[in-house]
């Protein structure tokens, strides 16, 4: 089963990065291949979301349950769609006053074995693009952080 993990420290606060990641409804504005998103069944610490992923002739809808601990973590569990399994989580840990370490992990398995093999080879690069899209979005929303002079 393909798995991707990334750990990074970014020059944004824990609250800023949590807010960015948990705003699933805005994903089509900046995430590659995300062509639609709908959030519903909101509760205190979770909601359900439909996300449509499209690439060329391929378009699929995924339904997930998003559970969160405000500012600390976001966990996404697969409910239905073309997958056999899909899970991802984000962890946010403050580093100093204006930085945050993110831990991102995603695992997936398509029900269709051939599709699993085709996409499995591209999985790591797609995940890197996705993480980069979140970084770029943070710059657009919160600005490019000023670097301290050495």
Helices and strands as residue ranges (DSSP letters): E 2-10, H 14-22, G 24-29, E 34-40, E 46-55, E 58-69, E 73-80, E 83-95, E 99-110, H 113-120, H 123-142
